[in-house]
Amino acid sequence: MRFDPNGAVAVVTGASSGIGRCLCERLCDAGASVVAVARRSDRLAELSNRSAPGSITPVVGDVTFPKVRQQILDVANQIRGGEVDLLINNAGIGAIGAFADASPERLRQVMEVNFFAPAELTRILIPSLGRGRAPVICNISSVLGHRAVANKSEYCASKFAMHGWSDSLRAELAPDGIQVTLVSPSTTKSEFFDSLVHTSPDQSSASIGSWSPDRVARAALAAIIARRSEVILSLGGKALVYADRLSPPLMNRILRRR
C-alpha cells in the first residue's frame, strides 16, 4: 500500500527553512494536515498562513526538550483522534573542524539534536503511528551517514547512528505496518551552514552534488509515497557511497586529511 498525503496527519521537524519548510509546503499542497515544528515562531507563522488544500499547525520549540516533544504529540493526536500517518525527522545541526581541537560540548550538542531528539520523538509517536494509514517514519540523514569524511566527525557519527537506528527500527516495526524510510542527501543549498555549532568562522566545507531544498523535498516525498526503505540522492552522493562500498581502502586513501 502506498502512502497518500491527501488527508494524512504529518509531523515535520526543522520546518522553518530548507528541506523541512519545502516538505511542509508540498505536504500541505497535497492535502495533508501538517504539524510543523521549529524554534523560529515568525517563520512558522508565515508558513501556517499558506493557502492550500491542507493545513499547517505550528509548534514552536526546541525538539530536544521533552516538554516540546510532548506538545508535538498532543497537537498531532488532536487532529484525527490519535492517528498519525507520517513523522519526518528533519531537524539537524552541523559542525566543522578537527575532533582533537573540539570541545566535548560540540559532540554532545550535535548528537542531541541529530540523534537523541528524533529517536525520543519517534518513541512517543509510535503508538499514534501504529493507528495511522500506511504510516511512515522518514529520517532525513546524509550520505555522510554511509561514508564519513574528515573534519565532520560529530556530524558523521550522528548520521551513522541515525542510519543504524533506522535499519533496526524498520525491522522492529514491520509487523505493525510502519515503514521506516531513510533519505540521504548530499550537500543542500540551505541555511544549514549558517548555523554551525562550535565552529570557527573560517571553516569551509567541500560540496558533493549540491541540490536545492525543494529538489530534496520532492525526492523525499516520492520515497515516502512509495514507502521505500532507503534513497541516496545526487550523483555525487551516490558516487561517494557506492565507491566506498566497492573499495573502502581506496576511499580511505582518497579522503584522508592532507
Secondary structure, 3 states (H helix, E strand, C coil): CCCCCCCCEEEEECCCCHHHHHHHHHHHHCCCEEEEEECCHHHHHHHHCCCCCCEEEEEECCCCCHHHHHHHHHHHHHHCCCCCCEEEECCCCCCCCCHHHCCHHHHHHHHHHHHHHHHHHHHHHHHHHHCCCCCEEEEECCHHHCCCCCCCHHHHHHHHHHHHHHHHHHHHHHHHCCEEEEEECCCECCHHHHHCCCCCCCCCCCCCCCECHHHHHHHHHHHHHHCCCEEECCHHHHHHHHHHHHCHHHHHHHHCCC
